[in-house]
Amino acid sequence: KDHIAEVREFSTDNLEAIEAFRIKYLGKKGLLNQFFGEFKNVPNGEKKEYGRVVNELKQLATEKVASLKDSVSGSLGEKEIYGDVTRPGEPLELGTRHPISLVRNRIIDIFSRIGFNVSEGPEIEDDWHNFTALNLPEYHPARDMQDTFFIQTDPDLLLRTHTSSVQVRYMENHKPPIRTISPGRVYRNEAISARSHCFFHQVEGLYIDKEVSFADLKQTLQFFTSELFGKSKIRLRPSYFPFTEPSAEVDVYWGLETETDYRMTKGTGWLEIMGCGMVDPQVLTNCGIDPNEYSGFAFGMGIDRIALLLHQISDIRLLSENDVRFLEQFRSAS
Ligand code: PHE
């Protein structure tokens, strides 16, 4: 009880004195811990009163320390509290954007200018969204085009092999007109080399409306490639995908006679950059869209390979090693 009076009366404007007071009462070996330690030796009949007094003392001491500290810091200048605020700051180390992000952001920006939004979906996908809805039923030989990682505990689950799965989800949940691109990471069980990896990144696009034609597809791709690569020639080669009909592969000319911008490695000829086609009517039906009313096109490209081209990177594995010496080189890229 004497201590309660002492705590009540204690006053100082000296920070060190406050700290000494705090240690005396509230420190690890302070009075309060001693009192709490003695609690077990107090006769049963007195325990209640003893506890009440000690707890009151603790509360008073805690409040006293806080209020004294408050009033001291209130009367201190900025300098005492924060140090010299006019001292020059330490420079902050700025990170750099990853080349995959740089290229993905450019692609999103180009398509957003012609009305495409961005959609996303899960990387762990079910069989329906990755394959079956896209005209790839079980045992369809075209499933072998994309070597798949399955999830061991559930044969219906897999790591998505393309972001076409996101387009299926988007069609299931939205009515046309649809204009969306789906960027994301995809996985394929492929041997890792300088040119391919077991995971990479795609942007797939989907456009569904009334009377969409192959000419719309070609114009959209022409616009896109010119924006991304500078003025460029493209060619469409007939190809096959189970979910588009007709289907085509898009090559961009990486050649000497093209007016290219400085980023291109010239003289390599036609380079394949994406797959595309008119969405198969059966796929529309699978996703709840009436193919008699609507048609559309889809396309898909790998971001990693485009990043290799644009930034003249020689090995795809550099993109996932996170070597700072590599990443720092993209400081001024946009
Ligand atoms: N999904 C295909 C792939 O990953 C690309 C593609 C998308 C082709 C849309 C045509 C239409 O290879």
Residues whose N, C-alpha, C, O or C-beta is under 5 A from the ligand:
A	BS01	LIG	T161 H162 S164 F241 T244 G275 C276 G277 A298 F299 G300
